[in-house]
C-alpha cells in the first residue's frame, strides 16, 4: 500500500511534467503510472531488504509514443528515492536505452527536480 505522501509526490511530478511540456493528461498514461506505483508499493521486504512475498510483476503494453517510459520513470524514481533503493529500467533496444539516458531521464530530472 502506498503512503499518501508518496502518492502525492508521484501525482505532483506527473502534473508538473504535463505543465512544463504544455501537455494534457492521458488516461492510459495515468493508469500506467498508477499500476507501476502499485506494483512497486506492494513489495514486502524483511529487515534485511529482501523480498518476502510473491513476485511483483506489472505488464504494460501500449503503442509507441504513448508515454510508457515517462510513466515508468515518474512512478519509479520517487518510489526508489522513498525506499532508498536503486531503480533499474531495462529496455529491448540500445536506441531506447540512449533515449532514456540522454533525453527522457535528464528532461524529467530537470523538470521535476527528482534528483
C-alpha positions as CSV (number, residue, x, y, z in Angstrom):
1,X,0.0,0.0,0.0
2,X,1.4,3.4,-1.0
3,X,1.6,6.1,1.6
4,X,-0.4,9.2,0.8
5,X,2.6,11.4,0.8
6,X,4.3,9.1,-1.8
7,X,1.1,9.2,-4.0
8,X,1.1,13.0,-3.8
9,X,4.8,13.1,-4.8
10,X,4.1,11.0,-7.9
11,X,0.9,12.9,-8.8
12,X,2.7,16.2,-8.4
13,X,5.6,15.0,-10.6
14,X,3.2,14.0,-13.3
15,X,1.3,17.3,-13.1
16,X,4.5,19.3,-13.2
17,X,5.7,17.3,-16.2
18,X,2.5,17.9,-18.1
19,X,2.5,21.6,-17.2
20,X,6.2,22.1,-18.2
21,X,5.6,20.3,-21.5
22,X,2.2,22.0,-22.1
23,X,0.5,18.6,-22.4
24,X,-2.9,17.3,-21.4
25,X,-3.1,14.3,-19.0
26,X,-3.8,10.9,-20.7
27,X,-6.0,8.4,-19.1
28,X,-3.8,5.5,-20.2
29,X,-0.6,7.1,-19.0
30,X,-2.2,7.8,-15.6
31,X,-3.2,4.2,-15.4
32,X,0.3,3.0,-16.3
33,X,1.8,5.3,-13.6
34,X,-0.7,4.0,-11.0
35,X,-0.1,0.3,-11.9
36,X,3.7,0.7,-11.7
37,X,3.5,2.5,-8.4
38,X,1.0,0.0,-7.0
39,X,3.2,-3.0,-8.1
40,X,6.3,-1.5,-6.6
41,X,4.4,-0.4,-3.4
42,X,3.2,-4.0,-2.9
43,X,6.7,-5.4,-2.5
44,X,7.1,-6.7,1.1
45,X,10.7,-6.6,2.5
46,X,12.2,-8.2,5.5
47,X,14.6,-6.4,7.9
48,X,17.5,-7.0,5.5
49,X,15.6,-5.6,2.5
50,X,14.9,-8.9,0.8
51,X,11.5,-9.6,-0.9
52,X,9.5,-11.9,1.3
53,X,6.2,-12.1,-0.6
54,X,5.0,-13.2,-4.0
55,X,6.8,-11.9,-7.1
56,X,5.6,-8.4,-8.0
57,X,5.1,-8.1,-11.8
58,X,3.4,-5.5,-13.8
59,X,2.9,-5.9,-17.6
60,X,2.4,-2.7,-19.5
61,X,1.6,-2.9,-23.2
62,X,1.0,0.2,-25.2
63,X,1.9,1.6,-28.6
64,X,4.9,3.7,-29.5
65,X,4.6,7.3,-28.3
66,X,2.1,6.6,-25.5
67,X,4.4,7.7,-22.7
68,X,5.4,4.3,-21.2
69,X,8.9,5.4,-20.4
70,X,7.7,8.6,-18.7
71,X,5.2,6.5,-16.7
72,X,8.0,4.1,-15.6
73,X,10.2,7.0,-14.5
74,X,7.6,9.2,-12.9
75,X,6.4,6.3,-10.8
76,X,9.8,4.6,-10.3
77,X,12.1,7.5,-9.4
78,X,10.1,8.8,-6.4
79,X,9.5,5.3,-5.1
80,X,13.2,4.4,-5.3
81,X,14.1,7.6,-3.5
82,X,11.4,7.0,-0.9
83,X,12.6,3.4,-0.2
84,X,16.3,4.2,-0.7
85,X,16.5,1.6,-3.5
86,X,18.2,1.5,-6.9
87,X,15.8,1.7,-9.8
88,X,16.7,-0.4,-12.9
89,X,14.9,0.1,-16.1
90,X,15.7,-2.4,-18.8
91,X,14.9,-2.0,-22.5
92,X,14.9,-4.2,-25.5
93,X,17.0,-1.8,-27.7
94,X,20.1,0.3,-27.5
95,X,18.2,3.1,-29.1
96,X,15.6,3.2,-26.3
97,X,18.4,3.0,-23.7
98,X,20.0,6.0,-25.3
99,X,16.7,7.9,-25.5
100,X,16.2,7.3,-21.7
101,X,19.7,8.1,-20.8
102,X,20.2,11.2,-23.0
103,X,16.7,12.6,-23.3
104,X,13.9,11.3,-21.0
105,X,15.8,11.0,-17.7
106,X,17.6,14.4,-17.9
107,X,14.4,16.0,-19.0
108,X,12.4,14.6,-16.1
109,X,15.1,15.3,-13.6
110,X,15.3,18.9,-14.8
111,X,11.5,19.5,-14.9
112,X,10.7,17.8,-11.7
113,X,13.9,18.2,-9.7
114,X,13.6,14.5,-8.9
115,X,17.3,14.1,-8.2
